[in-house]
């Protein structure tokens, strides 16, 4: 079903509002190390860790950053950084734009499944979702490209199903292949989507099934996933060997994480902290989880076509989440958010089914509920805006990483050793010149001896209250004291609140006894 001009304007306006809300956050949090993981694909001279290098047009490019994380984002940013110096703006604006582009595509999917009202509701729910906004803008998952590629794949596959366009089918397969290369745990979502389709859309799948269509999809997928496939072919199927396992985690904990993602509170205390942490936090009022809960009993009241769509979404959500948890995932925000926008689609389809030939009171109640959900989501985003203005100093996200990068630029050609987890990829991305390394998570005397054997190395150590792994600094200081080594503080770096966050130390060569 086509979306009218008013619907298109509404979708465009929601995407623009989403971008505007995300732009506010860009300069307020320091770049987190996983957010900058792609730096290893761009700056191999000062970063290490990328795998499976190939040479294309005279440029050395890695295939993978980890055995399950591909270098697609690195390839994209190699082009971006050729015209835009690395900064919080050049790092964060592109993922925000990808996430914004996924909103109208997700809306188009909803409209094709359940009508234009469902499309507009989907877009409004996504555009006012604090979790979707923040995980995409900060993109430490990374998740923004996953949302974009899977939304594109679903949109083009439905277009193929309606029109028979093999170009749409090829683009869908290519997008799925890119998603798998970008992050192989896209298989979690693909498993759920496949299960939902088999349960709720077997007749449609049977109609579309042919050797020609299957071959075209497989070929297009193989092109998109070619780097992943080549890496595994030349590295003894490392992605499968290292990551395909049954490792069920804490189901109750992963369920709570999913709830926190739905209510938009998952960033509280993780990225953003209150200026006065001892003050009581305001009550959580986001209605998105309640809207999803309301959609469940509304589903049987919908028309048969809408019920089938809701059945598809319910199975897709359940199977994706179960596969995720059985693989040891789901315990982090950037895992649970991969289920997006399926919950929003379910709410939208159920709500749109109540807006047909229903009594006026029901239609008013449904529109009121949808408006309330969007308003409470927007209020959650506004609260995070207020917290961001106060300055961010959560471990791993401190805005002090930016002045720290500036303080380290003068150590060109020298080793910078990070005495904490989370200070490697981000410093490597932001700071040209030095060579970066990190202590082991549980450093021992041998590791410390290696550090102090580098005569002109400098050491970066966060204050204990802001460290991700305080034991790394504690072990360093205990070793220094035991060996009688004199550390000289050469820089003290403060955050936007004026708090001391990072200390940079040098030492005299040959002091280790």
C-alpha positions, 0 to 999 in steps of 0.5 A: 500500500502506497504512502500518501504525500502527507505520510511521506512528509511525516516520515521525513519530519520524524527522521529530521527530528531524530537527527536533530535529537541525536546531534545534541549528544554528539559532543557530550560523551567521550568516544568509547573504545568499542565505538572506535574499534574500526580504527584498527582497519584504518591506522594499522601502523599505530593500532593492531588487531585487524585480521585477514588483510588484502590489498585493493588498488594499492591500499591494504584493507583488513577483512575483519576486526574480530572473528565475528566483527567485519571491517565494513565500518572501517572501509566506510570511514576510510573514505570519510576520514580522507575528507573529514578529520577524526573527531566526535562529529565525523565518528558519530554523525554518519551512524546517526544518519544510517539509523535515521535512514532506517526509520522510513525504511522500517516504516515502509516495511510496516506499511507494506505489511499492515497499511500506511497508518502502521508505517507512520506509527512505526516511524514515530515510535522509533524516532522517539525511542531513547535506546534506538537514538543513543545506541545508534548515535554513540554506536559502540555495538556497533548497531547503526549499520545493522539496523540500516542493512536489515531494514533495507533487506526487509524492504526490498524483499517485500518489494520483490514479493509484491512485484516480482522484481529480481533487482529488489531480490538481489539488493535484499540478498546483498544487504543481508550479506553485508549485514553478516560481514558487518557483524556475524551475529546478524544471524541471530536476527535472521534466524528469528525472521526466518522462523517467523516467516516459516510459521506465518507466511508459508504460502507466500514463501512457497509462491516465491520459491524457485531455483532461479530466485534462490540462486539469485539471492544466494549469489547476491548474498555471497557478494555482500558477504564475500570478505567474511566468506574469504576470511573463513575460507583462509582462516579455518572457519574462525567465525564459526569455530570461535562463535558458534556455541551454546553458552546460555547466560542469565535468562532473567538478566537478559530479560531485564536488559530487554525491558531496560532497553524498551523503557529507555533507561538502559543508559542511566549510570552507564553512559550518563550520570547525574550531577548529584548521584546521591539524589533520587532518580525521577520515576520511569514513565516511558510507556513503550513496554506497556504499549507492547504489553497491550499489543499482545491481547489486541492481536487476536482482535485484529483482522486475519491479515494483521494477526498473521503479521503479528504472529510473524513478529512474535515468533521473530522476536522470541526466536531471535531473543532465544538464539541470542541468549543461547549464544551468550548474548543479550546481556548488553544494551547493544545486543538487545537493541538488535531486536529493534524495530520488531517490537515497534512493528508489533505495536504499530500493526496492532494499533493500526488494526484498531483504527479501521472500522471501529467505534470512534472511542476506540480510535481516539483511545488508540491514537491517544495511547500512541501519542502518549508513548511517543511523548514519554519517549521524547521526555526520556530523550529530553532527560538524557539531554539534561544529563549530557549537559551536566557533563559525562564522566561514566567509566569508558565514556568520559568526555575527558578522553578528548583533552587526553588525546590532545595531551598525548599528541606530543609523544609522537613515535613513543609508546603510550601504555593504557593502565585500564580497559577502554583506552586503546581504540579510541586513543588510537583513532583520535591521536596521530603520532604515538603507538598504543598498547594496553596492560593485560586485564590481569597484569602480572610482574612480567607485563609490568617489566615489559612496560618499564623496559621501554625507556621513553614510554608514557603511561595513562592511568584513570583515577580509580573512581572512573576506571573500568578495571580499577585493578589495573591501576592498583596493580601498576601502583603496587608494582611501582612501590615494590620496585622503588620506581619513581613515576613523574606525572607529566599531565593531569586531564579533567572532564567537563565538570572539572574533575580529575579523570586521567593522569599521564606518567613518565619514568626514568629508564633503567629503574627496574631492579 
